């Protein structure tokens, strides 16, 4: 069995250097944007593997590549 690692919204904002705030994550969840998450007993958790996948999908090599996915998740 694989042991999954999870991040709270606060831990995710810390991972991203405080550039994205917890309120932004809440807005993203409400609009089906951002990394996938779990809601367990009212608590929000982000699977680290899902966060890493989201980061891979949103890593651009240059401005042309960035323009292709800008505004999309």
Biopython code that builds the backbone (N, CA, C, O; Angstrom):
import numpy as np
from Bio.PDB.StructureBuilder import StructureBuilder

atoms = [
    (1, "UNK", "N", (0.843, -1.186, 0.000)),
    (1, "UNK", "CA", (0.000, 0.000, 0.000)),
    (1, "UNK", "C", (0.885, 1.245, 0.000)),
    (1, "UNK", "O", (1.877, 1.322, 0.725)),
    (2, "UNK", "N", (0.511, 2.197, -0.811)),
    (2, "UNK", "CA", (1.268, 3.435, -0.906)),
    (2, "UNK", "C", (0.784, 4.428, 0.136)),
    (2, "UNK", "O", (-0.416, 4.649, 0.299)),
    (3, "UNK", "N", (1.741, 5.020, 0.839)),
    (3, "UNK", "CA", (1.389, 6.064, 1.796)),
    (3, "UNK", "C", (1.337, 7.391, 1.062)),
    (3, "UNK", "O", (2.359, 7.887, 0.588)),
    (4, "UNK", "N", (0.146, 7.966, 0.969)),
    (4, "UNK", "CA", (-0.013, 9.251, 0.299)),
    (4, "UNK", "C", (0.320, 10.369, 1.274)),
    (4, "UNK", "O", (0.126, 10.240, 2.482)),
    (5, "UNK", "N", (0.817, 11.450, 0.734)),
    (5, "UNK", "CA", (1.114, 12.644, 1.518)),
    (5, "UNK", "C", (0.122, 13.720, 1.116)),
    (5, "UNK", "O", (-0.192, 13.875, -0.064)),
    (6, "UNK", "N", (-0.367, 14.455, 2.090)),
    (6, "UNK", "CA", (-1.361, 15.493, 1.858)),
    (6, "UNK", "C", (-0.884, 16.822, 2.413)),
    (6, "UNK", "O", (-0.109, 16.876, 3.368)),
    (7, "UNK", "N", (-1.363, 17.889, 1.797)),
    (7, "UNK", "CA", (-1.075, 19.248, 2.247)),
    (7, "UNK", "C", (-2.381, 19.946, 2.603)),
    (7, "UNK", "O", (-3.397, 19.761, 1.934)),
    (8, "UNK", "N", (-2.346, 20.736, 3.644)),
    (8, "UNK", "CA", (-3.478, 21.605, 3.955)),
    (8, "UNK", "C", (-3.366, 22.836, 3.048)),
    (8, "UNK", "O", (-2.316, 23.067, 2.449)),
    (9, "UNK", "N", (-4.430, 23.619, 2.945)),
    (9, "UNK", "CA", (-4.323, 24.851, 2.145)),
    (9, "UNK", "C", (-3.172, 25.746, 2.618)),
    (9, "UNK", "O", (-2.482, 26.349, 1.796)),
    (10, "UNK", "N", (-2.963, 25.836, 3.915)),
    (10, "UNK", "CA", (-1.867, 26.664, 4.443)),
    (10, "UNK", "C", (-0.509, 26.109, 3.984)),
    (10, "UNK", "O", (0.371, 26.868, 3.579)),
    (11, "UNK", "N", (-0.351, 24.797, 4.051)),
    (11, "UNK", "CA", (0.907, 24.191, 3.614)),
    (11, "UNK", "C", (1.132, 24.394, 2.122)),
    (11, "UNK", "O", (2.266, 24.577, 1.680)),
    (12, "UNK", "N", (0.056, 24.360, 1.351)),
    (12, "UNK", "CA", (0.185, 24.582, -0.088)),
    (12, "UNK", "C", (0.604, 26.023, -0.368)),
    (12, "UNK", "O", (1.459, 26.261, -1.222)),
    (13, "UNK", "N", (0.021, 26.977, 0.333)),
    (13, "UNK", "CA", (0.434, 28.371, 0.119)),
    (13, "UNK", "C", (1.902, 28.553, 0.513)),
    (13, "UNK", "O", (2.629, 29.301, -0.140)),
    (14, "UNK", "N", (2.337, 27.877, 1.569)),
    (14, "UNK", "CA", (3.750, 27.952, 1.968)),
    (14, "UNK", "C", (4.641, 27.323, 0.898)),
    (14, "UNK", "O", (5.714, 27.844, 0.594)),
    (15, "UNK", "N", (4.195, 26.203, 0.330)),
    (15, "UNK", "CA", (4.961, 25.536, -0.731)),
    (15, "UNK", "C", (5.170, 26.490, -1.900)),
    (15, "UNK", "O", (6.231, 26.491, -2.524)),
    (16, "UNK", "N", (4.171, 27.292, -2.191)),
    (16, "UNK", "CA", (4.238, 28.226, -3.311)),
    (16, "UNK", "C", (4.741, 29.603, -2.877)),
    (16, "UNK", "O", (4.506, 30.598, -3.563)),
    (17, "UNK", "N", (5.422, 29.656, -1.755)),
    (17, "UNK", "CA", (6.084, 30.879, -1.312)),
    (17, "UNK", "C", (5.153, 32.019, -0.950)),
    (17, "UNK", "O", (5.557, 33.182, -0.976)),
    (18, "UNK", "N", (3.909, 31.703, -0.612)),
    (18, "UNK", "CA", (2.962, 32.743, -0.234)),
    (18, "UNK", "C", (2.416, 33.537, -1.410)),
    (18, "UNK", "O", (1.699, 34.518, -1.211)),
    (19, "UNK", "N", (2.742, 33.129, -2.633)),
    (19, "UNK", "CA", (2.272, 33.848, -3.822)),
    (19, "UNK", "C", (0.783, 33.621, -4.075)),
    (19, "UNK", "O", (0.114, 34.478, -4.651)),
    (20, "UNK", "N", (0.269, 32.483, -3.650)),
    (20, "UNK", "CA", (-1.157, 32.179, -3.747)),
    (20, "UNK", "C", (-1.683, 32.099, -2.318)),
    (20, "UNK", "O", (-1.120, 31.378, -1.494)),
    (21, "UNK", "N", (-2.741, 32.821, -2.018)),
    (21, "UNK", "CA", (-3.284, 32.855, -0.662)),
    (21, "UNK", "C", (-4.353, 31.784, -0.474)),
    (21, "UNK", "O", (-4.923, 31.277, -1.440)),
    (22, "UNK", "N", (-4.610, 31.455, 0.779)),
    (22, "UNK", "CA", (-5.624, 30.452, 1.092)),
    (22, "UNK", "C", (-6.983, 30.837, 0.519)),
    (22, "UNK", "O", (-7.733, 29.968, 0.074)),
    (23, "UNK", "N", (-7.305, 32.115, 0.524)),
    (23, "UNK", "CA", (-8.588, 32.569, -0.028)),
    (23, "UNK", "C", (-8.639, 32.309, -1.535)),
    (23, "UNK", "O", (-9.689, 31.949, -2.067)),
    (24, "UNK", "N", (-7.519, 32.488, -2.217)),
    (24, "UNK", "CA", (-7.459, 32.193, -3.649)),
    (24, "UNK", "C", (-7.720, 30.717, -3.891)),
    (24, "UNK", "O", (-8.450, 30.358, -4.815)),
    (25, "UNK", "N", (-7.126, 29.855, -3.064)),
    (25, "UNK", "CA", (-7.376, 28.420, -3.191)),
    (25, "UNK", "C", (-8.856, 28.118, -3.003)),
    (25, "UNK", "O", (-9.419, 27.292, -3.722)),
    (26, "UNK", "N", (-9.489, 28.783, -2.041)),
    (26, "UNK", "CA", (-10.929, 28.579, -1.818)),
    (26, "UNK", "C", (-11.729, 29.023, -3.042)),
    (26, "UNK", "O", (-12.677, 28.350, -3.444)),
    (27, "UNK", "N", (-11.350, 30.144, -3.628)),
    (27, "UNK", "CA", (-12.024, 30.616, -4.844)),
    (27, "UNK", "C", (-11.822, 29.633, -5.988)),
    (27, "UNK", "O", (-12.749, 29.366, -6.753)),
    (28, "UNK", "N", (-10.616, 29.095, -6.106)),
    (28, "UNK", "CA", (-10.339, 28.112, -7.152)),
    (28, "UNK", "C", (-11.204, 26.875, -6.950)),
    (28, "UNK", "O", (-11.753, 26.337, -7.911)),
    (29, "UNK", "N", (-11.328, 26.419, -5.701)),
    (29, "UNK", "CA", (-12.162, 25.233, -5.447)),
    (29, "UNK", "C", (-13.603, 25.498, -5.850)),
    (29, "UNK", "O", (-14.257, 24.629, -6.427)),
    (30, "UNK", "N", (-14.100, 26.681, -5.553)),
    (30, "UNK", "CA", (-15.486, 27.034, -5.873)),
    (30, "UNK", "C", (-15.729, 27.102, -7.378)),
    (30, "UNK", "O", (-16.847, 26.878, -7.841)),
    (31, "UNK", "N", (-14.682, 27.411, -8.139)),
    (31, "UNK", "CA", (-14.830, 27.530, -9.591)),
    (31, "UNK", "C", (-14.170, 26.370, -10.351)),
    (31, "UNK", "O", (-13.924, 26.467, -11.553)),
    (32, "UNK", "N", (-13.891, 25.286, -9.643)),
    (32, "UNK", "CA", (-13.288, 24.081, -10.248)),
    (32, "UNK", "C", (-11.973, 24.380, -10.956)),
    (32, "UNK", "O", (-11.731, 23.891, -12.059)),
    (33, "UNK", "N", (-11.137, 25.173, -10.325)),
    (33, "UNK", "CA", (-9.801, 25.480, -10.842)),
    (33, "UNK", "C", (-8.769, 24.971, -9.849)),
    (33, "UNK", "O", (-9.118, 24.482, -8.775)),
    (34, "UNK", "N", (-7.522, 25.087, -10.205)),
    (34, "UNK", "CA", (-6.444, 24.720, -9.300)),
    (34, "UNK", "C", (-6.271, 23.222, -9.170)),
    (34, "UNK", "O", (-6.918, 22.443, -9.870)),
    (35, "UNK", "N", (-5.387, 22.828, -8.262)),
    (35, "UNK", "CA", (-5.135, 21.389, -8.085)),
    (35, "UNK", "C", (-6.344, 20.686, -7.477)),
    (35, "UNK", "O", (-7.116, 21.288, -6.731)),
    (36, "UNK", "N", (-6.497, 19.407, -7.803)),
    (36, "UNK", "CA", (-7.588, 18.600, -7.249)),
    (36, "UNK", "C", (-7.389, 18.482, -5.736)),
    (36, "UNK", "O", (-6.264, 18.554, -5.239)),
    (37, "UNK", "N", (-8.479, 18.304, -5.026)),
    (37, "UNK", "CA", (-8.416, 18.258, -3.559)),
    (37, "UNK", "C", (-9.432, 17.257, -3.023)),
    (37, "UNK", "O", (-10.316, 16.786, -3.738)),
    (38, "UNK", "N", (-9.275, 16.955, -1.750)),
    (38, "UNK", "CA", (-10.224, 16.110, -1.024)),
    (38, "UNK", "C", (-10.896, 16.941, 0.053)),
    (38, "UNK", "O", (-10.280, 17.831, 0.640)),
    (39, "UNK", "N", (-12.139, 16.651, 0.305)),
    (39, "UNK", "CA", (-12.825, 17.256, 1.452)),
    (39, "UNK", "C", (-13.227, 16.090, 2.344)),
    (39, "UNK", "O", (-14.091, 15.289, 1.986)),
    (40, "UNK", "N", (-12.601, 16.006, 3.492)),
    (40, "UNK", "CA", (-12.867, 14.922, 4.431)),
    (40, "UNK", "C", (-13.280, 15.536, 5.758)),
    (40, "UNK", "O", (-12.498, 16.224, 6.414)),
    (41, "UNK", "N", (-14.522, 15.275, 6.138)),
    (41, "UNK", "CA", (-15.013, 15.812, 7.408)),
    (41, "UNK", "C", (-14.906, 17.322, 7.506)),
    (41, "UNK", "O", (-14.640, 17.858, 8.582)),
    (42, "UNK", "N", (-15.108, 18.007, 6.400)),
    (42, "UNK", "CA", (-15.030, 19.464, 6.400)),
    (42, "UNK", "C", (-13.618, 20.004, 6.243)),
    (42, "UNK", "O", (-13.429, 21.214, 6.121)),
    (43, "UNK", "N", (-12.630, 19.127, 6.245)),
    (43, "UNK", "CA", (-11.239, 19.550, 6.099)),
    (43, "UNK", "C", (-10.810, 19.396, 4.642)),
    (43, "UNK", "O", (-11.124, 18.393, 4.002)),
    (44, "UNK", "N", (-10.101, 20.380, 4.125)),
    (44, "UNK", "CA", (-9.595, 20.359, 2.753)),
    (44, "UNK", "C", (-8.163, 19.847, 2.778)),
    (44, "UNK", "O", (-7.330, 20.319, 3.552)),
    (45, "UNK", "N", (-7.893, 18.868, 1.910)),
    (45, "UNK", "CA", (-6.550, 18.306, 1.793)),
    (45, "UNK", "C", (-6.186, 18.191, 0.319)),
    (45, "UNK", "O", (-7.012, 17.816, -0.513)),
    (46, "UNK", "N", (-4.943, 18.519, 0.014)),
    (46, "UNK", "CA", (-4.421, 18.390, -1.340)),
    (46, "UNK", "C", (-3.427, 17.235, -1.363)),
    (46, "UNK", "O", (-2.446, 17.235, -0.620)),
    (47, "UNK", "N", (-3.688, 16.254, -2.217)),
    (47, "UNK", "CA", (-2.774, 15.134, -2.406)),
    (47, "UNK", "C", (-1.497, 15.688, -3.042)),
    (47, "UNK", "O", (-1.561, 16.335, -4.087)),
    (48, "UNK", "N", (-0.350, 15.442, -2.429)),
    (48, "UNK", "CA", (0.908, 15.980, -2.926)),
    (48, "UNK", "C", (1.162, 15.566, -4.369)),
    (48, "UNK", "O", (1.678, 16.362, -5.153)),
    (49, "UNK", "N", (0.808, 14.331, -4.736)),
    (49, "UNK", "CA", (0.995, 13.882, -6.121)),
    (49, "UNK", "C", (0.148, 14.722, -7.079)),
    (49, "UNK", "O", (0.601, 15.046, -8.177)),
    (50, "UNK", "N", (-1.079, 15.078, -6.677)),
    (50, "UNK", "CA", (-1.943, 15.928, -7.517)),
    (50, "UNK", "C", (-1.360, 17.332, -7.639)),
    (50, "UNK", "O", (-1.414, 17.937, -8.710)),
    (51, "UNK", "N", (-0.804, 17.848, -6.547)),
    (51, "UNK", "CA", (-0.180, 19.178, -6.566)),
    (51, "UNK", "C", (1.010, 19.172, -7.523)),
    (51, "UNK", "O", (1.179, 20.090, -8.325)),
    (52, "UNK", "N", (1.832, 18.127, -7.429)),
    (52, "UNK", "CA", (2.995, 18.037, -8.313)),
    (52, "UNK", "C", (2.573, 17.925, -9.778)),
    (52, "UNK", "O", (3.214, 18.508, -10.653)),
    (53, "UNK", "N", (1.506, 17.187, -10.048)),
    (53, "UNK", "CA", (0.986, 17.091, -11.418)),
    (53, "UNK", "C", (0.484, 18.459, -11.896)),
    (53, "UNK", "O", (0.751, 18.850, -13.033)),
    (54, "UNK", "N", (-0.226, 19.175, -11.055)),
    (54, "UNK", "CA", (-0.711, 20.515, -11.387)),
    (54, "UNK", "C", (0.484, 21.428, -11.705)),
    (54, "UNK", "O", (0.454, 22.190, -12.672)),
    (55, "UNK", "N", (1.522, 21.341, -10.885)),
    (55, "UNK", "CA", (2.711, 22.160, -11.114)),
    (55, "UNK", "C", (3.370, 21.805, -12.454)),
    (55, "UNK", "O", (3.809, 22.695, -13.183)),
    (56, "UNK", "N", (3.440, 20.512, -12.775)),
    (56, "UNK", "CA", (4.023, 20.097, -14.064)),
    (56, "UNK", "C", (3.221, 20.664, -15.233)),
    (56, "UNK", "O", (3.788, 21.157, -16.209)),
    (57, "UNK", "N", (1.884, 20.587, -15.118)),
    (57, "UNK", "CA", (1.028, 21.082, -16.201)),
    (57, "UNK", "C", (1.139, 22.592, -16.366)),
    (57, "UNK", "O", (0.881, 23.115, -17.450)),
    (58, "UNK", "N", (1.518, 23.294, -15.313)),
    (58, "UNK", "CA", (1.568, 24.753, -15.354)),
    (58, "UNK", "C", (2.990, 25.305, -15.352)),
    (58, "UNK", "O", (3.215, 26.467, -15.014)),
    (59, "UNK", "N", (3.934, 24.470, -15.728)),
    (59, "UNK", "CA", (5.311, 24.919, -15.861)),
    (59, "UNK", "C", (5.554, 25.222, -17.329)),
    (59, "UNK", "O", (5.408, 24.353, -18.188)),
    (60, "UNK", "N", (5.925, 26.461, -17.604)),
    (60, "UNK", "CA", (6.135, 26.893, -18.993)),
    (60, "UNK", "C", (7.622, 27.074, -19.262)),
    (60, "UNK", "O", (8.389, 27.469, -18.383)),
    (61, "UNK", "N", (8.007, 26.778, -20.489)),
    (61, "UNK", "CA", (9.394, 26.961, -20.896)),
    (61, "UNK", "C", (9.613, 28.372, -21.446)),
    (61, "UNK", "O", (10.740, 28.865, -21.452)),
    (62, "UNK", "N", (8.569, 29.005, -21.895)),
    (62, "UNK", "CA", (8.693, 30.355, -22.436)),
    (62, "UNK", "C", (7.330, 31.013, -22.533)),
    (62, "UNK", "O", (6.316, 30.407, -22.189)),
    (63, "UNK", "N", (7.305, 32.240, -22.997)),
    (63, "UNK", "CA", (6.053, 32.996, -23.030)),
    (63, "UNK", "C", (5.032, 32.423, -23.996)),
    (63, "UNK", "O", (3.832, 32.528, -23.744)),
    (64, "UNK", "N", (5.470, 31.820, -25.095)),
    (64, "UNK", "CA", (4.524, 31.233, -26.045)),
    (64, "UNK", "C", (3.796, 30.060, -25.384)),
    (64, "UNK", "O", (2.574, 29.941, -25.477)),
    (65, "UNK", "N", (4.559, 29.204, -24.720)),
    (65, "UNK", "CA", (3.953, 28.069, -24.030)),
    (65, "UNK", "C", (3.037, 28.556, -22.910)),
    (65, "UNK", "O", (1.950, 28.013, -22.715)),
    (66, "UNK", "N", (3.472, 29.572, -22.178)),
    (66, "UNK", "CA", (2.663, 30.136, -21.105)),
    (66, "UNK", "C", (1.338, 30.659, -21.655)),
    (66, "UNK", "O", (0.294, 30.456, -21.036)),
    (67, "UNK", "N", (1.364, 31.317, -22.788)),
    (67, "UNK", "CA", (0.158, 31.885, -23.389)),
    (67, "UNK", "C", (-0.860, 30.799, -23.756)),
    (67, "UNK", "O", (-2.064, 31.055, -23.750)),
    (68, "UNK", "N", (-0.387, 29.593, -24.073)),
    (68, "UNK", "CA", (-1.292, 28.503, -24.454)),
    (68, "UNK", "C", (-2.215, 28.101, -23.315)),
    (68, "UNK", "O", (-3.381, 27.786, -23.547)),
    (69, "UNK", "N", (-1.707, 28.109, -22.082)),
    (69, "UNK", "CA", (-2.558, 27.655, -20.972)),
    (69, "UNK", "C", (-2.935, 28.752, -20.004)),
    (69, "UNK", "O", (-3.606, 28.494, -19.005)),
    (70, "UNK", "N", (-2.517, 29.963, -20.282)),
    (70, "UNK", "CA", (-2.846, 31.092, -19.388)),
    (70, "UNK", "C", (-4.367, 31.206, -19.235)),
    (70, "UNK", "O", (-5.102, 31.241, -20.222)),
    (71, "UNK", "N", (-4.813, 31.260, -18.007)),
    (71, "UNK", "CA", (-6.241, 31.382, -17.744)),
    (71, "UNK", "C", (-6.986, 30.075, -17.750)),
    (71, "UNK", "O", (-8.184, 30.045, -17.471)),
    (72, "UNK", "N", (-6.296, 28.979, -18.065)),
    (72, "UNK", "CA", (-6.931, 27.653, -18.047)),
    (72, "UNK", "C", (-6.261, 26.813, -16.982)),
    (72, "UNK", "O", (-5.100, 27.035, -16.637)),
    (73, "UNK", "N", (-7.003, 25.840, -16.462)),
    (73, "UNK", "CA", (-6.428, 24.907, -15.490)),
    (73, "UNK", "C", (-6.499, 23.546, -15.996)),
    (73, "UNK", "O", (-6.064, 22.613, -15.321)),
]
sb = StructureBuilder()
sb.init_structure("model")
sb.init_model(0)
sb.init_chain("A")
sb.init_seg("    ")
for serial, (resi, resn, name, xyz) in enumerate(atoms, 1):
    if name == "N":
        sb.init_residue(resn, " ", resi, " ")
    sb.init_atom(name, np.array(xyz, "f"), 0.0, 1.0, " ", f" {name:<3s}", serial, name[0])
structure = sb.get_structure()
